[in-house]
Amino acid sequence: MSALSTTYLGLSLRSPLVASAGPLTGSMDSLRKLEDAGAAAVVLPSVFEEQVRNEEAFVDHFLEIQSEAQPEAQRFFPDPELYPVQRPRQLELLQEAKAALEIPVIASLNGATSQGWKELALQMKEAGADAIELNLYEVAADPSVDSAELENRQCELVRELSECLKLPLAVKLSPYYSALANMAGKLEQAGAGALVLFNRFYQPDFDCERRTASRRLGLSTSREHLLPQTWISILRSQRQLDLAASSGMHQAGDVLGALMAGADIVMSTSALLKNGPEHIGTLTRELVEWMEEHDYPHIDDLRGCMQRKYLEDPSLVERANYLTLLHQGEW
Ligand SMILES: Cc1cc2nc3c(=O)[nH]c(=O)nc-3n(C[C@H](O)[C@H](O)[C@H](O)COP(=O)(O)O)c2cc1C
């Protein structure tokens, strides 16, 4: 057993360092480079709910036009064999990746309703996905939907998917739930095998001169690792399901902090985009060096040592710490 070997969603991994969904996991060339550099698993770019719905809508629209234009249109109806709903490109990539890579390949779905695309998750399973990651990216901007309704809908989706899939299911969350610890428990009960903490909320910048919103998706910085680290420290003391740290994992110190908080794995997109796929090798090497210097034979010997219940002062990760900091002027 190597010093870094671990498990995630029941999969055996050579290390806790996983490449999260992003441009580098979107081509066979960079997927191979990630595997060669030491990535323990890869998460492919998401298939978006809208992508699937639009493709279905396109075929529906085509059928409608044909039937309206020709009363005897039956014969013009496209043969579903010839005009299938186009398979998202990610499914082809998944099949190729499964054939070419030895490390586990996780397929990703991005959506928040169950309409019409559970089928796709089953196709991902058939294509060989080792697990599915469901990214519940949703901006709760509808004032008529309260948090209970939104959360119940999301939990129901997780329940339906986990029941029909019978494949390990991770749920990627935003940090903006009003009761995240409670939601984590509900997702675990609904069948989530892991939580990925966190996705990043896309916040468009404004071009004030032109009064337009920019479409740039900024990369994270190392500073952002504190948010997943804090929440993993809290949730590790409460829940049994696996926890993946995502956001701001740029340096070996960020990875170490997440593992000490209790993460099962650590994911990276921005740092690999900035530094190239080889960066995962650098992180792995630096992690091993640190463990050797500090006499930790295996990551299990340090994992979770900084989870909330083991902290000398557990309030450090909660509100009391905020108050103390403000009053002591420690900034
Ligand atoms: C260019 C780009 C594309 C991304 N595409 C996806 C995606 O398809 N699905 C997904 O769940 N997350 C996607 N993400 C989010 C990342 O997987 C990751 O959760 C986020 O960037 C935070 O991690 P990081 O700080 O290591 O970048 C993308 C991120 C970037 C920068």
The ligand as a MOL file (V3000), in Angstrom:
LIG
                    3D

  0  0  0     0  0            999 V3000
M  V30 BEGIN CTAB
M  V30 COUNTS 31 33 0 0 0
M  V30 BEGIN ATOM
M  V30 1 C -13.0610 26.6890 -17.4130 0
M  V30 2 C -13.7800 25.8730 -16.3750 0
M  V30 3 C -14.7110 24.9070 -16.7690 0
M  V30 4 C -15.4140 24.1780 -15.8020 0
M  V30 5 N -16.3210 23.2230 -16.1910 0
M  V30 6 C -17.0030 22.5280 -15.2430 0
M  V30 7 C -17.9540 21.5330 -15.6040 0
M  V30 8 O -18.1710 21.2270 -16.7710 0
M  V30 9 N -18.6210 20.9020 -14.6110 0
M  V30 10 C -18.4050 21.1730 -13.2820 0
M  V30 11 O -19.0300 20.5600 -12.4270 0
M  V30 12 N -17.4920 22.0870 -12.9210 0
M  V30 13 C -16.7970 22.7630 -13.8490 0
M  V30 14 N -15.8870 23.6980 -13.4690 0
M  V30 15 C -15.6760 23.9250 -12.0200 0
M  V30 16 C -14.4720 23.1300 -11.5320 0
M  V30 17 O -14.6710 21.7430 -11.6950 0
M  V30 18 C -14.1910 23.4250 -10.0490 0
M  V30 19 O -15.2610 22.9610 -9.2490 0
M  V30 20 C -14.0150 24.9070 -9.7550 0
M  V30 21 O -13.2610 25.5470 -10.7720 0
M  V30 22 C -13.3220 25.0950 -8.4090 0
M  V30 23 O -12.0890 24.4100 -8.3760 0
M  V30 24 P -10.6920 25.1420 -8.6560 0
M  V30 25 O -10.5130 26.1880 -7.6470 0
M  V30 26 O -9.6680 24.0620 -8.5750 0
M  V30 27 O -10.7850 25.7240 -10.0380 0
M  V30 28 C -15.1650 24.4210 -14.4220 0
M  V30 29 C -14.2090 25.3630 -14.0490 0
M  V30 30 C -13.5160 26.0930 -14.9940 0
M  V30 31 C -12.4920 27.0970 -14.5390 0
M  V30 END ATOM
M  V30 BEGIN BOND
M  V30 1 1 1 2
M  V30 2 1 2 3
M  V30 3 2 2 30
M  V30 4 2 3 4
M  V30 5 1 4 5
M  V30 6 1 4 28
M  V30 7 2 5 6
M  V30 8 1 6 7
M  V30 9 1 6 13
M  V30 10 2 7 8
M  V30 11 1 7 9
M  V30 12 1 9 10
M  V30 13 2 10 11
M  V30 14 1 10 12
M  V30 15 2 12 13
M  V30 16 1 13 14
M  V30 17 1 14 15
M  V30 18 1 14 28
M  V30 19 1 15 16
M  V30 20 1 16 17
M  V30 21 1 16 18
M  V30 22 1 18 19
M  V30 23 1 18 20
M  V30 24 1 20 21
M  V30 25 1 20 22
M  V30 26 1 22 23
M  V30 27 1 23 24
M  V30 28 2 24 25
M  V30 29 1 24 26
M  V30 30 1 24 27
M  V30 31 2 28 29
M  V30 32 1 29 30
M  V30 33 1 30 31
M  V30 END BOND
M  V30 END CTAB
M  END
